[in-house]
Amino acid sequence: MTGVDIAPQPRYVGDAFVQANALDVDLDGYDFIWASPPCQAFTMLRHMPTAHKHPNLIPQTRRKLVAAGVPWCIENVPGAPLIRPVMLCGTMFDLACERGELRRHRLFEYHGFALNAPRACNHHLPVIGVYGHAGGVENRRKNSTPRPHSWERREVMEIDWMTMAGLSQAIPPAYSRFIGEQAMAALCLEKAA
């Protein structure tokens, strides 16, 4: 597993890390590619008076993945211009703690394998917010848990080693595991054929 990011990632947990612009990296030799172009152009925060303009890198990312000729997925936030995406939510994976649940909706456009949500969202607890650059404002929603602790945010994300700044940019491992299993199943079938 090789990770690519334009910024240094000293806590990267995969096999190899390449610091580069992902659009410039050679994708030959990979069996599956997961891309997470910057989401800031599509988040609700883009409407804030202090918001900066951010580029939409999804079309270039999609072209690069299609050219690679292997199964792939693109992850981004609701509102991103993905084609026929599947939405995953923390409640689909029972990501919760005593005071609330993770609703972290993320969209996944995919190609080369089947992907369906494991079940419907089931919102019934207050939200443990993991937003913004460093965990974000806790009361963005009426039903947010007041002042969630850092350990609660780590618990609902199932990531206990990450800083809050990293956590706010992360995808819950449960989502990655679920998508990886779907892609691996398709790759195994293809190799068996």
C-alpha positions in Angstrom: 0.0 0.0 0.0 1.5 3.3 -1.1 0.2 6.7 0.0 0.7 9.9 -1.9 0.1 13.4 -0.6 1.5 16.8 -1.5 2.2 17.5 2.2 4.5 15.4 4.5 2.7 12.7 6.4 5.1 11.6 9.2 2.5 9.4 10.8 1.5 7.5 7.6 0.9 3.8 8.4 1.1 2.1 5.0 4.0 0.4 3.3 5.4 3.4 1.5 4.7 7.1 1.3 5.5 9.4 -1.7 5.4 13.2 -1.1 4.2 14.5 -4.5 1.2 15.9 -6.3 -1.0 12.8 -6.8 -1.8 14.0 -10.3 1.9 13.7 -11.3 2.4 10.2 -9.9 2.8 7.2 -12.2 0.0 4.7 -11.5 1.4 1.7 -13.4 1.6 -1.5 -11.4 -1.2 -0.8 -8.9 -4.2 -3.1 -8.7 -6.5 -0.6 -7.0 -6.4 3.1 -6.6 -8.2 5.2 -4.0 -8.2 9.0 -4.6 -9.3 11.7 -2.2 -9.0 15.0 -4.0 -9.2 18.1 -1.7 -12.8 18.6 -0.6 -12.7 22.3 0.5 -14.3 23.5 -2.7 -17.5 21.6 -1.8 -17.8 21.8 2.0 -20.4 24.0 3.7 -17.4 26.0 5.0 -16.9 27.4 1.5 -19.7 29.9 2.2 -18.0 31.5 5.2 -16.9 35.1 4.7 -13.3 34.1 5.4 -13.3 31.1 3.0 -10.6 30.9 0.4 -11.3 29.8 -3.2 -10.3 26.1 -3.7 -9.9 24.2 -7.0 -12.1 21.4 -8.2 -9.5 18.6 -8.9 -12.1 15.8 -9.3 -12.3 15.9 -13.2 -8.5 15.7 -13.5 -8.4 12.9 -10.9 -11.1 10.9 -12.7 -9.3 11.2 -16.0 -6.1 9.9 -14.5 -7.8 7.0 -12.8 -9.7 6.0 -15.9 -6.4 6.0 -17.9 -4.8 3.7 -15.2 -7.2 0.9 -16.3 -7.7 -0.7 -12.9 -10.5 -0.6 -10.3 -10.6 2.7 -8.4 -12.7 5.0 -6.2 -12.8 8.7 -5.6 -13.8 9.9 -2.1 -15.2 13.3 -1.3 -17.9 15.2 0.6 -21.6 15.6 -0.1 -21.9 18.3 -2.8 -18.9 17.2 -4.7 -19.5 16.5 -8.4 -19.0 12.7 -8.3 -20.8 10.4 -10.8 -23.4 8.0 -9.2 -21.6 7.9 -5.9 -22.4 5.7 -2.9 -22.7 7.6 0.4 -21.3 6.0 3.5 -22.2 7.2 7.1 -20.7 6.3 10.4 -24.1 5.0 11.6 -23.8 2.3 8.9 -20.8 0.9 10.8 -22.1 1.6 14.3 -19.4 4.2 14.9 -20.5 5.6 18.2 -19.5 6.2 21.8 -21.6 6.7 25.0 -22.5 10.4 24.2 -23.1 10.2 20.5 -22.5 8.9 17.0 -20.4 9.7 13.9 -22.5 10.7 10.9 -19.5 11.7 8.7 -21.2 11.4 5.3 -18.7 10.7 2.5 -19.4 10.0 -1.2 -17.5 7.4 -3.2 -17.5 7.2 -7.0 -16.2 3.9 -8.1 -15.2 1.9 -11.1 -14.3 -1.8 -11.7 -16.1 -3.3 -8.8 -19.6 -3.3 -7.2 -20.2 -1.0 -4.3 -23.5 -0.7 -2.3 -23.9 0.9 1.1 -24.1 -1.8 3.8 -27.4 -0.5 5.1 -29.3 2.8 5.5 -28.2 5.6 7.8 -29.7 5.2 11.2 -29.5 8.6 13.0 -30.7 8.3 16.6 -28.0 9.7 18.8 -26.4 13.2 19.1 -23.6 13.8 16.7 -20.0 13.7 17.8 -18.5 16.4 15.5 -15.2 15.9 13.8 -15.1 19.0 11.6 -12.7 21.6 10.3 -9.0 21.9 10.6 -8.7 20.9 14.2 -11.9 19.1 15.1 -14.1 22.1 14.5 -17.0 23.7 16.2 -18.9 21.2 18.3 -22.4 22.8 18.0 -22.8 23.1 14.2 -26.0 21.1 14.4 -28.8 21.4 16.9 -28.3 17.8 17.9 -24.5 17.8 18.3 -23.0 16.6 21.5 -21.9 19.6 23.5 -18.1 19.9 23.6 -17.0 16.4 22.6 -13.7 15.4 24.0 -10.7 14.6 21.7 -10.9 11.0 22.9 -14.6 10.8 21.9 -13.8 12.0 18.4 -11.0 9.4 18.2 -13.3 6.7 19.5 -16.1 7.3 17.0 -13.6 7.5 14.1 -11.8 4.4 15.4 -8.5 6.2 15.1 -6.7 6.5 18.4 -3.2 7.7 17.2 -4.0 10.7 15.1 -3.9 14.4 16.0 -7.1 16.3 15.8 -6.0 18.2 12.7 -5.3 14.9 11.0 -8.5 13.3 12.3 -10.6 16.1 10.8 -9.3 15.2 7.4 -9.4 11.4 7.8 -11.8 8.7 6.5 -12.9 6.3 9.2 -11.0 3.0 8.7 -14.4 1.2 8.7 -15.2 2.9 5.4 -11.8 2.0 3.9 -12.0 -1.6 5.1 -15.5 -1.9 3.6 -14.5 -0.5 0.2 -11.2 -2.4 0.2 -13.1 -5.7 0.8 -15.5 -5.0 -2.1 -12.5 -4.1 -4.5 -10.5 -7.2 -3.3 -13.5 -9.5 -4.0 -13.7 -8.1 -7.6 -9.9 -8.5 -8.1 -10.0 -12.1 -6.8 -12.8 -13.0 -9.2 -10.9 -11.4 -12.1 -7.7 -13.3 -11.3 -9.6 -16.6 -10.9 -11.3 -16.2 -14.3 
